[in-house]
Structures are given as structure tokens and as C-alpha cells.
Amino acid sequence: MSERSDTELVLTALADGDDAMSARDEIIHRYHQKVYGFLHQLTGRKEDAEDLTQDTFLLALRKLKTFKADRDLLPWLFTIARRTAISQWRKSKPTSPLFDSDHPSIESNKPHDAVALWKIAKDKLKPDEFTALWMHYQEDLPLKEVARVLHKSTTHAKVIVYRARKRLGKELTLTKDAWLPGQQVNLTSS
């Protein structure tokens, strides 16, 4: 994979020819796992996440000309992924919620406490709160980018993260090896 910036990739992908196809492939290759991971956490189902990831990239490549070159590509892709998931959920009129908590984490190679924490977070938080925490702490997006994905102001995104951490803190306690529900831990500082 080349070291081209997102902006260079997008500009190349918008052109015609073999370089454009190569740039599109590189965009997909560079961000596929992150988008898939986000959608898997969001939906709780591998098959849905795979389908939605494909839909996300198809839509993103069709709408590439709307990408603003002064921004990062990943938050833009997360926005498309989130909207695609919500749109699919509304179309299918499911009998279960979009945020299904009864699935194994795709992060099985991470320590047990992180897996337990994300499962509890998904169970206890509102969808926007979970999404904000996931993007900020798991994907290392700055709050400004989280705000763009959620279509909120940066201040509102900070409030969402603060409240989510506070709510989650009421549900958890940190022990040596795992997060346990029902006991308190202070997550509101840092």
C-alpha cells in the first residue's frame, strides 16, 4: 500500500484510468477493516456488517466527489456507514433493536476486560453514546470528527462522551482482570 494521503487518493480516484481504479482499491483496502469493525459493533451480526460494509463503500465511491479535501476520509466513511446501517434497519423493520448486544466481539484478540467493557457499553448506553465512545476511544478520532459523524456540534459531542462515560461508570468497576457490571468506577476524569 502506498503512503499517499487521503486527499491524494480521492483526487486520483476521481480521475479516469488505471490509477483511478488503483486509488479506489487502496481506499477500500485502507479502511475496510475499520468500517467493518464499526458496523459489526453497531449491528452485532457478521453477515449484516459484511453487507453494510459493501454498501458503504459502494455509496462512498459513488459520492466521492462530495468529499471535502480538507477533512479526513475515515470519519466521512463512518458517517456513510452509520447512515447506511440506520437506513437498512428502517427498511427491514426488524423485531430486534439495531444495537443487538448478544454477539461475540470481533476484538477477541484484545484483553478480556476491553471485550467486556464494550459489551456492557453497548447494553447500557444509547446508540449515539455508544457510537461516540467507540469512535473516540477505539478508533482514536478527535471529538471534532466524532461530532461530524453524529451531525452534532463539537460541544454536544463532548457532552455525549461525558454522559456516556458517567453512565458507564455507574455500571462498572475495574478489577484486576475484568470489568464487572453493577459496581462503580470513575470514568469522568481524564
ZADO-610255 format. One record per residue (C-alpha): residue number from 1; x, y, z. Coordinates in nm, 2 decimals, decimal comma, padded with zeros to 4 digits. Layout:
N
(NUM (X Y Z)) ...
***
This chain:
190
(1 (00,00 00,00 00,00)) (2 (00,13 00,34 -00,09)) (3 (00,18 00,63 00,15)) (4 (-00,05 00,86 -00,04)) (5 (-00,27 01,09 00,17)) (6 (-00,64 01,05 00,17)) (7 (-00,67 01,37 -00,03)) (8 (-00,43 01,24 -00,29)) (9 (-00,62 00,91 -00,31)) (10 (-00,95 01,08 -00,35)) (11 (-00,82 01,31 -00,63)) (12 (-00,67 01,02 -00,81)) (13 (-00,98 00,81 -00,76)) (14 (-01,19 01,08 -00,92)) (15 (-00,97 01,08 -01,24)) (16 (-01,01 00,83 -01,52)) (17 (-00,78 00,54 -01,59)) (18 (-00,60 00,26 -01,42)) (19 (-00,46 00,50 -01,14)) (20 (-00,82 00,58 -01,05)) (21 (-00,92 00,22 -01,01)) (22 (-00,60 00,16 -00,81)) (23 (-00,68 00,45 -00,58)) (24 (-01,03 00,33 -00,52)) (25 (-00,90 -00,02 -00,44)) (26 (-00,65 00,14 -00,20)) (27 (-00,92 00,34 -00,02)) (28 (-01,12 00,02 00,03)) (29 (-00,81 -00,17 00,14)) (30 (-00,70 00,10 00,38)) (31 (-01,04 00,15 00,56)) (32 (-01,23 -00,18 00,51)) (33 (-01,14 -00,33 00,84)) (34 (-01,22 -00,02 01,04)) (35 (-01,56 00,03 00,87)) (36 (-01,64 -00,34 00,91)) (37 (-01,54 -00,34 01,27)) (38 (-01,76 -00,03 01,34)) (39 (-02,06 -00,19 01,16)) (40 (-02,01 -00,52 01,34)) (41 (-02,01 -00,35 01,67)) (42 (-02,32 -00,15 01,56)) (43 (-02,52 -00,44 01,43)) (44 (-02,39 -00,73 01,62)) (45 (-02,41 -00,96 01,32)) (46 (-02,12 -01,06 01,10)) (47 (-02,34 -01,10 00,79)) (48 (-02,51 -00,76 00,83)) (49 (-02,18 -00,60 00,89)) (50 (-02,03 -00,75 00,57)) (51 (-02,33 -00,64 00,36)) (52 (-02,34 -00,29 00,51)) (53 (-01,96 -00,25 00,46)) (54 (-02,00 -00,33 00,10)) (55 (-02,29 -00,09 00,07)) (56 (-02,09 00,17 00,25)) (57 (-01,80 00,15 00,01)) (58 (-02,02 00,14 -00,30)) (59 (-02,20 00,45 -00,19)) (60 (-01,88 00,63 -00,08)) (61 (-01,72 00,56 -00,42)) (62 (-02,03 00,70 -00,60)) (63 (-02,03 01,01 -00,38)) (64 (-01,65 01,06 -00,37)) (65 (-01,68 01,39 -00,55)) (66 (-01,87 01,53 -00,24)) (67 (-01,58 01,45 -00,01)) (68 (-01,42 01,77 00,12)) (69 (-01,04 01,75 00,08)) (70 (-00,96 01,94 00,40)) (71 (-01,12 01,66 00,61)) (72 (-01,01 01,31 00,70)) (73 (-01,16 01,02 00,50)) (74 (-01,23 00,78 00,79)) (75 (-01,49 01,00 00,97)) (76 (-01,66 01,06 00,63)) (77 (-01,68 00,68 00,58)) (78 (-01,81 00,63 00,93)) (79 (-02,08 00,88 00,86)) (80 (-02,18 00,69 00,55)) (81 (-02,16 00,36 00,73)) (82 (-02,38 00,48 01,02)) (83 (-02,64 00,63 00,79)) (84 (-02,64 00,31 00,57)) (85 (-02,69 00,09 00,88)) (86 (-02,98 00,31 01,01)) (87 (-03,14 00,32 00,67)) (88 (-03,11 -00,06 00,63)) (89 (-03,25 -00,11 00,98)) (90 (-03,55 00,11 00,90)) (91 (-03,62 -00,06 00,57)) (92 (-03,61 -00,41 00,72)) (93 (-03,84 -00,32 01,01)) (94 (-03,66 -00,56 01,25)) (95 (-03,82 -00,71 01,55)) (96 (-03,49 -00,67 01,74)) (97 (-03,30 -00,35 01,81)) (98 (-03,03 -00,22 01,58)) (99 (-02,78 -00,25 01,87)) (100 (-02,80 -00,62 01,94)) (101 (-02,58 -00,70 02,24)) (102 (-02,59 -01,08 02,21)) (103 (-02,29 -01,13 01,99)) (104 (-01,93 -01,21 02,04)) (105 (-01,69 -00,92 02,00)) (106 (-01,48 -00,91 01,69)) (107 (-01,20 -00,79 01,91)) (108 (-01,13 -01,13 02,05)) (109 (-00,76 -01,08 02,05)) (110 (-00,79 -00,79 02,29)) (111 (-00,78 -00,84 02,67)) (112 (-01,10 -00,97 02,82)) (113 (-01,17 -00,65 03,01)) (114 (-01,19 -00,45 02,69)) (115 (-01,43 -00,70 02,53)) (116 (-01,65 -00,70 02,85)) (117 (-01,64 -00,32 02,86)) (118 (-01,76 -00,27 02,50)) (119 (-02,04 -00,53 02,55)) (120 (-02,16 -00,36 02,87)) (121 (-02,13 -00,02 02,69)) (122 (-02,35 -00,15 02,41)) (123 (-02,60 -00,29 02,65)) (124 (-02,63 00,02 02,87)) (125 (-02,57 00,32 02,65)) (126 (-02,79 00,50 02,40)) (127 (-02,68 00,44 02,03)) (128 (-02,53 00,78 01,99)) (129 (-02,34 00,75 02,32)) (130 (-02,20 00,41 02,22)) (131 (-02,10 00,54 01,88)) (132 (-01,93 00,84 02,02)) (133 (-01,73 00,64 02,27)) (134 (-01,64 00,38 02,01)) (135 (-01,51 00,63 01,76)) (136 (-01,33 00,84 02,02)) (137 (-01,17 00,57 02,22)) (138 (-01,15 00,27 01,99)) (139 (-01,09 00,45 01,66)) (140 (-00,90 00,74 01,82)) (141 (-01,10 01,00 01,64)) (142 (-01,09 01,35 01,78)) (143 (-01,41 01,48 01,93)) (144 (-01,44 01,73 01,63)) (145 (-01,46 01,43 01,39)) (146 (-01,70 01,24 01,62)) (147 (-01,92 01,54 01,61)) (148 (-01,92 01,54 01,23)) (149 (-02,01 01,18 01,22)) (150 (-02,30 01,23 01,46)) (151 (-02,40 01,56 01,30)) (152 (-02,37 01,74 01,63)) (153 (-02,16 02,03 01,74)) (154 (-01,82 01,96 01,90)) (155 (-01,95 02,08 02,23)) (156 (-02,25 01,84 02,20)) (157 (-02,02 01,55 02,11)) (158 (-01,82 01,63 02,43)) (159 (-02,14 01,62 02,63)) (160 (-02,24 01,29 02,48)) (161 (-01,90 01,14 02,56)) (162 (-01,90 01,28 02,91)) (163 (-02,25 01,15 02,98)) (164 (-02,17 00,81 02,83)) (165 (-01,86 00,78 03,04)) (166 (-02,06 00,88 03,35)) (167 (-02,34 00,64 03,28)) (168 (-02,10 00,36 03,21)) (169 (-01,91 00,44 03,53)) (170 (-02,22 00,37 03,73)) (171 (-02,24 00,02 03,57)) (172 (-01,88 -00,09 03,61)) (173 (-01,60 -00,15 03,85)) (174 (-01,24 -00,22 03,75)) (175 (-01,09 -00,53 03,90)) (176 (-00,75 -00,69 03,81)) (177 (-00,88 -00,89 03,51)) (178 (-01,23 -00,77 03,41)) (179 (-01,50 -00,51 03,42)) (180 (-01,79 -00,62 03,63)) (181 (-02,14 -00,48 03,60)) (182 (-02,32 -00,32 03,89)) (183 (-02,04 -00,15 04,07)) (184 (-01,89 00,19 04,04)) (185 (-01,58 00,33 03,88)) (186 (-01,50 00,69 03,80)) (187 (-01,47 00,73 03,42)) (188 (-01,55 01,10 03,42)) (189 (-01,19 01,23 03,46)) (190 (-00,91 01,24 03,21)) 
***
